[in-house]
Amino acid sequence: MRQLPVLLLLCAALAGHAAADDFMVRISLDQATRQVLGSGNHRVLGAQTIMIEGREVHVIKVLTPDGRVRYFRIDAETGAFLG
């Protein structure tokens, strides 16, 4: 019976650690912009964070080497490029 409180404390500590890890995955607008710049020879024209369907999305507006304007959408929580 003595082990139950210790086990509960350990579970609570692990749950707090998992929540901290989830927070660390999040990427900033600056990090998202650098991610886009690393994916090609682009010139950034603008960047903002907006809500799309309840999720934060970084939208990076770039000028491509061939003169086209392109928008990259990056999930602020995961850092994944969105289609």
C-alpha positions as CSV (number, residue, x, y, z in Angstrom):
1,M,0.0,0.0,0.0
2,R,2.9,2.4,0.6
3,Q,3.9,2.1,-3.0
4,L,0.7,3.6,-4.3
5,P,1.4,7.2,-3.3
6,V,4.9,6.9,-4.8
7,L,3.4,5.5,-8.0
8,L,0.9,8.3,-8.2
9,L,3.6,10.9,-7.7
10,L,5.7,9.3,-10.5
11,C,2.7,9.3,-12.8
12,A,2.0,13.0,-12.1
13,A,5.7,13.9,-12.8
14,L,5.7,12.0,-16.1
15,A,2.4,13.6,-17.2
16,G,3.9,17.1,-16.4
17,H,7.0,16.1,-18.4
18,A,4.9,15.1,-21.4
19,A,3.1,18.4,-21.3
20,A,6.4,20.2,-21.3
21,D,7.6,18.2,-24.3
22,D,4.4,19.1,-26.2
23,F,5.1,22.8,-25.5
24,M,8.7,22.5,-26.8
25,V,7.6,21.1,-30.2
26,R,5.9,24.4,-31.0
27,I,7.8,26.6,-33.5
28,S,7.8,30.4,-33.6
29,L,7.1,32.6,-36.7
30,D,10.8,33.3,-37.0
31,Q,11.6,29.6,-37.0
32,A,8.9,28.9,-39.6
33,T,10.3,31.7,-41.8
34,R,13.9,30.2,-41.5
35,Q,12.4,26.8,-42.4
36,V,10.9,28.3,-45.6
37,L,14.1,30.1,-46.5
38,G,16.0,26.8,-46.1
39,S,13.7,25.0,-48.5
40,G,14.8,27.1,-51.5
41,N,16.2,30.4,-52.8
42,H,13.2,32.5,-51.7
43,R,12.9,36.1,-50.7
44,V,10.4,36.6,-47.8
45,L,7.8,39.3,-48.5
46,G,5.8,38.9,-45.3
47,A,5.0,36.5,-42.5
48,Q,2.1,36.3,-40.0
49,T,0.4,33.8,-37.7
50,I,-3.3,33.2,-38.3
51,M,-6.0,30.8,-37.0
52,I,-7.3,28.3,-39.5
53,E,-9.9,25.9,-38.3
54,G,-8.9,26.5,-34.7
55,R,-5.2,25.9,-35.2
56,E,-2.4,28.4,-35.3
57,V,-0.8,28.5,-38.8
58,H,2.3,30.5,-39.8
59,V,1.8,31.9,-43.3
60,I,5.0,33.0,-45.1
61,K,4.7,35.0,-48.3
62,V,7.8,34.6,-50.6
63,L,9.0,35.7,-54.0
64,T,10.5,32.7,-55.9
65,P,13.6,32.9,-58.0
66,D,11.4,32.9,-61.2
67,G,9.4,35.9,-59.9
68,R,6.3,34.2,-58.6
69,V,4.6,35.0,-55.3
70,R,4.0,31.9,-53.2
71,Y,2.5,31.3,-49.8
72,F,3.8,28.6,-47.4
73,R,1.6,27.5,-44.6
74,I,3.3,25.9,-41.6
75,D,1.5,24.3,-38.6
76,A,2.7,26.3,-35.6
77,E,2.3,23.3,-33.3
78,T,4.2,20.7,-35.3
79,G,6.3,22.6,-37.8
80,A,4.9,20.6,-40.7
81,F,4.3,22.2,-44.1
82,L,0.5,22.3,-44.9
83,G,-0.8,21.7,-48.4
